[in-house]
Amino acid sequence: MPRVFIKTYGCQMNERDSEQVARQFQDRGYELTDREEDADVILLNTCSVRDQAEMKAISNMGRLAALKRARPDVVLGFMGCMAQSRGEELLRKLPDVDLVVGAWRFHHVASHVEDLLAADGRRPRVADVIEEAGSERAIRDHVAGAPRASAFVSVMQGCNMRCAFCIVPSVRGPERSRPIAEVVAEARALAASGVREVVLLGQIVNAYGRREFPRERNRSPFVQLLEALEAVEGLRRIRFTAPHPTGFRDDLIGAFGRLPKLCEHVHLPAQSGSDRVLRAMKRSYTSDHYRRLVEKLRARVPGLAISTDLIVGFPGETEEEFQQTVRFAREMAFDQAFIFRFSPRKGTPAAGMPGQHSDEEKRRRNQELLAVVNDGMLRKLDAETGREREVLVEGTSAKNPARLTGRTRHNRIVVWPDDGAKPGDLRRMRIERRLGFSLLGAPGEDGGSPAPAHDGV
């Protein structure tokens, strides 16, 4: 049977979509490969959030054209967000590309590839970017194979927020949520296969079901979903990403600590510490709103880990407004922050705003803010020394095959000498010291036996 190579750019949702496509091919008897040169089908799952991701995908496809000239029967294709936004333009500009499939149509990829491989004579070229009702329910299957500790579960597609810098609503469409019963069934099947942690994915995940499903007992559909997953036998951890500060209400705050499987970590994008910049971004909250939300969360669960996203160099951002973000990041003491240089996306309001910054200026601001964030992160990691943490074993360390790696409930990476633990095992580990941006662990006093479900500070 043909062999398939899939390369993924961008976010965790793209990773999840790629896995769904890979499973389609597995179910049809295709072989997955991690070597482009061995593949009969090469698919690039693309991202449109930043220009760099698009350029990388296009550059990679240009390189693959040489491979196709040596092997004309190879199928080359784009999937995902850039495919959705550019459509047939990609076929016109890249004559070696056979297939372009948009973000609504992942579940049709394998069928399109089979048609291309079966074509006699001149192979047709396909651009499929049609919007399709119900497509959010098509991302539900997982790659069969080696056991794993954690799995992504897509609970919704699309976004209604229309932030000034973001192209996602244009390529992913409006919010569409899967029924709770479907998500729970997927999680139950994953737990039966040995998965111990699920990560719920949505563009604005706390908006889950707000238009499709009613509130019950004064709880949002998203909190109802968390409660339903809490009851799944064999599942030990629940995470979610990424919520929006607007709509992160008391019922969701109250779920932390009340639901033992819900991990003590929240990824809560802030984007800026300047209120004027937040208004220009159309983020619908202020820096003070964000502060109060973080205070509530930390009061609910002392030691709760909070990570965030921050953008530097937004159009019109003054030096003083940038310094407001620097001070904000220092004050918030984030456990981790992902810093992005503003990237103008065609069709978004921010792309045409005055006051666009040079790449050099955006790089300078990125480095200054990164130094502040990293300093705070290292302090948090240093404070872990001597503590015992529950660690979910993920597998062999990529940097040192003599070590295993896993994550605490606070989403901190721990490595330790290989002791025979398997992916999905839960171990009680004593933190010995910090290793760069990870932690070195050793079996706790109980010899590394499974830890209780709730692991506070």
Secondary structure, DSSP 8 states (H G I E B T S, - for coil): --EEEEEE-SSHHHHHHHHHHHHHHHHTT-EE-S-GGG-SEEEEEE--SSHHHHHHHHHHHHHHHHHHHHSTT-EEEEEEHHHHHHTHHHHHH-TT--EEEETT-GGGHHHHHHHHHH--SS---EEE----TTGGGG------SS--SEEEEE-EE------TT--HHHHH-S-EE--HHHHHHHHHHHHHTT--EEEEE-TTGGGTTTTTS--BTTB-HHHHHHHHHHT-TT--EEEEE---STT--HHHHHHHHHSTTB-SEEE---B-S-HHHHHHHT--S-HHHHHHHHHHHHHHSTT-EEEEEEEES-TT--HHHHHHHHHHHHHHT-SEEEEEE----TTSGGGG-S----HHHHHHHHHHHHHHHHHHHHHHHHTTTT-EEEEEEEEE-SS-TTEEEEEETT--EEEEE--S--TT-EEEEEEEEEETTEEEEEE-TT-S----S----
